[in-house]
Amino acid sequence: MDRRRLLAGAGCAVAAVLAGCFGDDSDVTPTASDAGPGERTPDSTERARPEQPSADGWTQARQDSQLSGTAPGGVPADSQLTRSWEIDLSPPDEFRPEHISPLRATANGQVYVATVTRQDDPEGVDDSIRVITLARIVDGTLESRIHARVDPLLSGTALSLVDLAVTDDTAVCSFRTNSLPTDGSLSGELVTFDLSDGEWKYARETPGGGPITISGETIYVGTVEEPGGFDSEDGTAGVAAIETQTGTVRWQNELAEFSFAGETYPPSSMRPAVYGGSVYVSSPDGIHRLDPATGTSTVITERDGPCLIDGNRGLLYVLGGNEITALDLTLGSASVAGAVTVEGTLRGAAVSDGTLVVTTDGSITALDVTADRTLWRHTEETIISLPSIAGDTVYYLGIDGLRCRSLSSGEGIRSSPVTLRDDADQLPESVSREPIVADGSVFVRSRNAVLAIEATDSS
């Protein structure tokens, strides 16, 4: 295991997009309903206790271990959106999308992002060495960078960043080394950064390469591996549990077989979600429920797709194909509590207080899936991101910049002065796909620039 000290360098970010379908043209006014999934009734004594996300900041994908896409706080949707700072982290050449991690932000507004560069030496570029750089940005200033050296690699090996998550004193970056063009192998790995002393740790045998979810003192990470051989069909994908402090692998469970030839990122649906003492992860044969202590898994439904959990109601939403399904987790049976058929290309979803907000390429809609009701819907062109919720405000990105609406009414759209198009009037591949909300600001990335957009109450 290698350890290095704090150095100086640069970084940027991009987030992955969930895929699926959606649509409903009706406008429906919410009405009161009877006790639903997750709510206690006189004959429901065995229901699990409702859980609410407790994390501050936006330190991992979809903000919390339930993947809700919801943070506390927020300001009214009719607030003014102004750019408070922008920082350009450009290297000599623009980062390719696979060389940039998602943005993460702490409760006090510190922004973290990771990038990949090659190692320069006196004789030129050493193709066997890559450097993963973690950058910390404070109030628009590049405060520090940590460089982690990943080597040795076969000549021609590609290194792709997949995910980034931050805890109180540690940042964890999941990445892939792809040697498919050379020896036919692919490996998913992790590198961790100690934010207190600037040291880093990298052990090739630590599994990774997929999305990261942190819950308590445990890192749950998607795993990918293809051992080698150009005719190999032995690639596997699964999930592993790793102790945050020690790096000890508690367990690893291979859930699916794949051939990774030609793929850039692992399936987005393999991101773990945590609720009620269980870990949930999607695979081609359905949704698995895993024991966090042992990794023992049980398939609870044959539906598969990206997941998110409404911890207050005990509902797990599965975004699969052209159907969004709500599963009731509170009785342990994962029974279907509701489903809606959708159309269009789904960008992603977020959930707050029983309301599921979904964005597609042409609309944003709030749903009560268990009641099969559309609460509000607005047609908009060129929506490019997942929605993120803070308080009563929904944030999402369009080609013209950051947009926001009221969660409760759907009204109050505003757009920020953020240019996301490039010089050819096209959307860059390396733009944010998930608005990050923390410390009264929304953080996004366009190409090599990280921007903070301040939302203030217009009153």
C-alpha positions in Angstrom: 0.0 0.0 0.0 1.4 3.4 -1.0 1.2 6.6 1.0 2.1 10.1 -0.3 1.9 13.7 1.1 -0.1 16.7 0.1 1.0 18.4 -3.1 -0.4 21.0 -5.5 -2.4 20.3 -8.8 -5.9 20.6 -10.4 -9.4 18.9 -10.8 -13.0 19.0 -12.3 -16.3 17.0 -12.3 -19.0 15.3 -14.2 -22.0 13.2 -13.1 -23.6 10.2 -14.7 -27.1 10.2 -16.2 -29.7 7.6 -15.3 -31.6 6.2 -18.3 -35.3 5.3 -18.5 -38.7 6.6 -19.7 -41.5 8.9 -18.6 -44.7 10.8 -19.4 -48.2 12.1 -18.3 -49.9 15.2 -19.7 -52.5 15.7 -17.0 -52.5 18.2 -14.2 -53.7 16.9 -10.9 -54.3 18.7 -7.6 -53.1 16.7 -4.6 -55.7 15.4 -2.1 -55.4 13.8 1.3 -55.1 10.0 1.4 -55.3 7.2 3.9 -52.3 5.9 5.8 -49.9 4.7 3.1 -46.7 2.6 3.0 -44.4 3.3 5.9 -47.2 5.0 8.0 -48.1 3.2 11.3 -51.7 2.0 11.7 -53.2 0.0 14.6 -52.6 -3.3 12.7 -49.1 -2.5 11.4 -46.9 -3.1 14.4 -44.3 -4.9 12.4 -43.6 -2.0 10.1 -40.0 -0.8 10.0 -39.3 2.6 11.6 -39.4 5.4 9.0 -36.0 6.9 8.2 -35.1 10.3 7.0 -31.8 11.3 5.4 -29.6 13.0 8.0 -26.5 13.9 6.0 -25.6 17.6 5.4 -24.0 18.9 2.3 -23.9 16.8 -0.9 -21.0 14.5 -0.2 -22.1 11.5 -2.4 -24.3 10.8 -5.3 -27.9 11.8 -4.8 -26.9 13.3 -1.4 -27.4 10.4 0.9 -27.2 6.6 1.2 -30.9 6.3 0.2 -30.2 8.1 -3.1 -33.1 10.4 -2.5 -31.6 13.4 -4.3 -32.9 15.6 -1.5 -31.0 17.9 0.9 -32.2 20.0 3.9 -32.7 23.7 3.6 -33.2 25.5 0.3 -34.8 28.9 -0.6 -38.1 29.8 -2.4 -38.2 28.9 -6.0 -38.8 32.5 -7.0 -35.5 33.5 -5.5 -32.8 35.3 -7.5 -30.0 33.1 -8.9 -26.7 34.8 -9.2 -23.2 33.5 -10.0 -21.1 33.9 -6.8 -17.9 32.5 -8.1 -16.3 30.6 -10.9 -13.0 28.8 -11.1 -11.3 27.4 -14.2 -9.2 24.3 -13.5 -8.0 23.8 -17.1 -4.9 21.7 -17.8 -3.0 22.2 -21.1 -5.8 20.2 -22.8 -9.4 19.9 -21.7 -10.2 16.9 -19.5 -11.9 14.1 -21.3 -15.2 13.1 -19.6 -13.9 9.8 -18.4 -11.1 11.6 -16.6 -13.4 13.7 -14.4 -15.2 12.7 -11.2 -18.6 14.0 -10.1 -18.6 17.2 -7.9 -19.1 16.8 -4.2 -19.7 19.5 -1.5 -19.6 19.6 2.3 -22.1 21.3 4.5 -19.8 24.4 4.8 -19.5 24.7 1.0 -16.1 23.1 0.4 -16.2 21.5 -3.1 -14.2 18.4 -4.0 -13.5 17.0 -7.5 -11.0 14.5 -9.0 -9.2 14.3 -12.3 -6.8 12.0 -14.1 -3.5 13.1 -15.7 -0.4 11.2 -16.9 2.9 11.3 -15.1 5.6 13.5 -16.7 9.2 12.4 -16.3 12.5 13.9 -17.7 12.2 11.7 -20.8 8.6 12.6 -21.5 5.3 11.0 -20.5 5.5 7.6 -18.8 2.5 5.7 -20.2 2.6 3.2 -17.3 1.8 5.9 -14.6 -1.4 7.8 -14.0 -2.1 10.4 -11.3 -5.5 10.9 -9.8 -5.7 14.4 -8.4 -8.2 15.4 -5.7 -8.8 19.2 -5.6 -10.5 21.1 -2.8 -12.1 24.5 -3.6 -13.1 27.0 -0.9 -15.0 30.2 -1.8 -13.9 29.9 -5.4 -10.2 29.5 -4.5 -8.2 26.3 -5.2 -7.1 25.6 -1.6 -5.3 22.3 -1.9 -4.7 19.3 -4.1 -3.6 15.7 -3.4 -2.0 13.7 -6.1 -2.3 9.9 -5.9 0.0 7.9 -8.2 -1.5 4.8 -9.8 1.1 2.4 -11.3 2.4 0.3 -12.9 -0.1 0.1 -15.8 0.4 -1.7 -19.2 1.2 0.7 -22.0 -2.1 1.7 -23.7 -4.2 1.2 -20.5 -7.0 3.7 -20.1 -8.0 4.9 -16.6 -11.6 6.1 -16.1 -13.0 7.8 -13.0 -16.4 6.5 -12.0 -17.4 8.1 -8.7 -16.3 10.2 -5.8 -17.7 10.4 -2.2 -16.5 12.4 0.8 -16.8 11.6 4.6 -15.7 13.8 7.5 -12.0 13.1 6.9 -11.8 10.8 3.9 -12.5 11.1 0.2 -13.0 7.9 -1.8 -12.6 7.7 -5.6 -13.7 4.6 -7.6 -12.0 4.1 -11.0 -11.3 1.5 -13.7 -8.1 0.5 -15.4 -9.1 -0.7 -18.8 -6.5 -2.9 -20.6 -9.0 -4.5 -23.0 -7.0 -3.4 -26.1 -3.8 -4.9 -24.8 -4.3 -8.0 -22.7 -8.1 -8.1 -22.6 -8.3 -7.3 -18.8 -10.4 -4.7 -16.9 -10.1 -4.0 -13.2 -12.2 -1.9 -10.8 -10.3 -0.2 -8.0 -10.4 2.4 -5.2 -8.1 5.2 -4.0 -8.7 7.0 -0.7 -7.5 10.4 0.3 -7.0 11.5 4.0 -8.4 15.0 4.1 -6.8 15.7 7.5 -3.1 15.1 6.6 -3.1 15.0 2.8 -2.0 11.4 2.5 -3.4 8.9 0.1 -3.8 5.1 0.0 -4.0 2.8 -3.0 -4.1 -1.0 -2.9 -4.6 -2.8 -6.2 -6.4 -5.7 -4.5 -9.2 -3.4 -3.1 -12.3 -3.9 -5.2 -14.1 -1.0 -6.8 -14.8 0.4 -10.3 -18.5 1.1 -9.7 -20.7 3.7 -7.9 -20.1 4.5 -4.2 -22.5 4.8 -1.4 -21.3 5.5 2.2 -23.5 4.6 5.2 -22.0 5.1 8.7 -18.5 3.6 8.8 -19.0 1.5 5.7 -18.3 2.1 2.0 -20.6 0.1 -0.3 -19.1 0.2 -3.8 -20.0 -1.4 -7.1 -17.4 -3.8 -8.4 -16.3 -4.7 -11.9 -13.6 -7.1 -13.1 -12.7 -9.0 -16.3 -9.5 -11.0 -15.6 -8.2 -11.1 -19.2 -8.0 -12.9 -22.5 -9.5 -11.4 -25.6 -12.1 -14.1 -25.9 -13.1 -13.8 -22.2 -16.7 -13.7 -21.2 -15.9 -13.9 -17.5 -16.5 -10.3 -16.5 -18.4 -9.8 -13.3 -20.2 -6.9 -11.6 -21.3 -6.8 -8.0 -21.0 -4.9 -4.7 -18.5 -4.9 -1.9 -18.5 -3.6 1.7 -15.3 -1.9 2.9 -14.5 -0.4 6.3 -14.1 3.4 6.0 -11.3 3.8 8.5 -9.2 0.7 7.9 -9.9 -0.2 4.3 -10.7 -3.8 5.2 -13.0 -5.6 2.8 -15.8 -7.0 4.9 -17.4 -8.9 2.0 -17.7 -8.9 -1.8 -20.7 -10.4 -3.7 -20.7 -10.9 -7.4 -24.2 -10.4 -8.7 -24.0 -10.5 -12.4 -21.8 -11.7 -15.3 -20.9 -9.3 -18.1 -18.6 -8.8 -21.0 -17.2 -5.3 -20.6 -15.6 -4.9 -24.0 -16.4 -1.5 -25.4 -18.1 -0.2 -22.2 -16.9 3.0 -20.5 -18.8 3.0 -17.3 -20.5 0.3 -15.2 -24.3 0.1 -15.2 -25.7 3.1 -13.3 -28.3 0.8 -11.8 -25.6 -1.0 -9.7 -25.4 1.9 -7.2 -26.2 0.5 -3.7 -29.0 2.1 -1.6 -29.2 1.6 2.2 -32.4 1.5 4.3 -33.7 -0.3 7.4 -30.6 -2.3 8.0 -30.3 -3.7 4.4 -28.5 -2.8 1.3 -30.4 -2.8 -2.0 -28.8 -3.0 -5.5 -30.1 -3.6 -8.9 -28.7 -6.3 -11.3 -30.0 -7.9 -14.5 -32.0 -10.5 -12.5 -33.7 -8.0 -10.3 -33.3 -6.0 -7.1 -31.1 -7.7 -4.5 -31.5 -7.2 -0.7 -28.1 -7.7 1.0 -27.2 -8.3 4.6 -24.7 -5.5 5.5 -22.8 -7.8 7.8 -22.3 -10.8 5.5 -23.3 -9.7 2.0 -25.8 -12.5 1.7 -28.3 -11.5 -0.9 -31.9 -12.3 -1.8 -33.7 -11.2 -4.9 -36.9 -9.3 -3.8 -38.3 -8.5 -7.2 -37.4 -9.3 -10.8 -37.8 -5.6 -11.7 -34.5 -4.0 -12.3 -33.2 -0.5 -12.9 -31.8 2.5 -10.9 -33.2 2.7 -7.4 -33.9 5.4 -4.9 -35.6 5.2 -1.5 -38.2 7.4 0.3 -37.0 6.6 3.8 -40.0 8.4 5.5 -42.5 6.2 3.8 -40.4 3.1 3.4 -40.7 3.0 -0.4 -38.1 1.9 -2.9 -38.6 3.3 -6.4 -37.3 1.2 -9.3 -36.8 3.2 -12.5 -36.9 0.4 -15.1 -37.8 0.6 -18.8 -41.0 2.6 -19.3 -42.3 1.9 -15.8 -41.6 3.4 -12.4 -42.5 1.0 -9.6 -42.8 1.7 -5.9 -42.0 -1.2 -3.6 -43.2 -1.2 0.1 -40.2 -2.2 2.2 -41.8 -1.6 5.6 -43.2 -5.2 6.0 -40.2 -7.0 4.7 -42.0 -8.4 1.7 -41.2 -5.7 -0.9 -44.8 -5.8 -2.2 -45.7 -3.5 -5.1 -47.3 -0.3 -3.7 -47.8 1.4 -7.0 -46.6 1.8 -10.5 -46.8 4.4 -13.3 -46.1 3.8 -17.0 -43.9 6.5 -18.5 -42.7 7.6 -21.9 -39.8 9.7 -23.1 -36.1 9.5 -22.1 -35.8 9.7 -18.3 -32.9 11.9 -17.0 -33.4 10.8 -13.4 -35.5 11.3 -10.2 -35.5 12.6 -6.7 -38.0 12.1 -3.8 -39.1 14.2 -0.9 -42.1 13.8 1.5 -43.8 11.2 -0.8 -43.4 13.3 -4.0 -41.3 11.8 -6.7 -39.9 14.3 -9.2 -38.7 13.1 -12.5 -37.0 14.9 -15.4 -37.1 13.7 -19.0 -35.6 15.3 -22.1 -38.8 17.3 -22.6 -40.6 17.6 -19.2 -40.4 17.8 -15.4 -43.1 16.1 -13.4 -44.1 15.5 -9.8 -45.8 12.2 -9.0 -47.5 10.3 -6.2 -46.7 6.9 -7.5 -48.6 5.0 -4.9 -51.8 6.8 -5.8 -51.0 6.8 -9.6 -51.4 10.6 -9.6 -49.6 13.4 -11.4 -49.3 16.4 -9.0 -47.9 18.8 -11.6 -46.2 18.7 -14.9 -44.4 21.2 -17.2 -43.2 20.7 -20.7 -39.6 22.0 -21.2 -37.1 21.5 -23.9 -33.5 20.5 -23.4 -33.5 19.3 -19.8 -30.1 17.7 -19.4 -29.9 16.6 -15.7 -31.3 14.7 -12.8 -33.4 16.8 -10.5 -32.1 17.8 -7.0 -34.3 18.9 -4.2 -33.5 21.2 -1.3 -36.4 22.2 1.0 -39.3 23.2 -1.3 -37.1 23.9 -4.3 -36.3 21.6 -7.2 -33.1 22.4 -9.1 -32.2 21.0 -12.5 -30.2 21.9 -15.6 -31.3 23.0 -19.0 -29.2 24.0 -22.0 -29.6 27.6 -20.8 -28.4 27.0 -17.3 -29.7 26.1 -13.9 -33.5 26.1 -13.5 -35.6 25.8 -10.3 -39.3 25.3 -9.4 -41.4 25.0 -6.3 -41.7 21.3 -5.2 -45.2 21.9 -3.8 -46.7 23.8 -6.7 -44.3 23.4 -9.7 -44.4 27.2 -10.2 -41.7 29.8 -10.0 -39.2 28.8 -12.7 -36.0 30.8 -12.8 -32.9 30.3 -14.8 -29.3 31.2 -13.8 -26.7 33.0 -16.0 -24.6 29.9 -16.6 -23.4 29.1 -20.1 -23.3 25.4 -20.7 -23.0 25.4 -24.5 -19.5 25.3 -26.1 -18.2 27.4 -29.0 -20.0 25.2 -31.5 -23.3 25.7 -29.7 -23.3 22.1 -28.5 -23.6 20.7 -25.0 -20.2 19.5 -23.8 -20.0 15.9 -22.7 -18.3 17.0 -19.5 -21.1 19.1 -18.1 -22.7 18.4 -14.8 -25.6 16.0 -14.8 -26.6 16.5 -11.1 -26.9 19.9 -9.4 -25.1 19.8 -6.0 -26.8 21.9 -3.2 -24.9 22.9 -0.1 -24.3 25.9 2.1 -26.9 28.1 0.3 -25.3 27.5 -3.1 -25.8 25.2 -6.1 -22.6 23.9 -7.6 -22.4 22.8 -11.3 -19.6 22.2 -13.8 -19.3 23.3 -17.4 -16.3 21.9 -19.2 -13.2 22.7 -17.0 -15.0 25.4 -14.9 -16.7 24.8 -11.5 -19.4 27.4 -10.7 -21.2 28.4 -7.6 -24.7 29.8 -8.0 -26.1 31.6 -5.0 -29.9 31.4 -4.5 -31.2 34.3 -2.4 -34.7 35.1 -1.2 -35.9 37.9 -3.6 -38.0 39.4 -0.8 
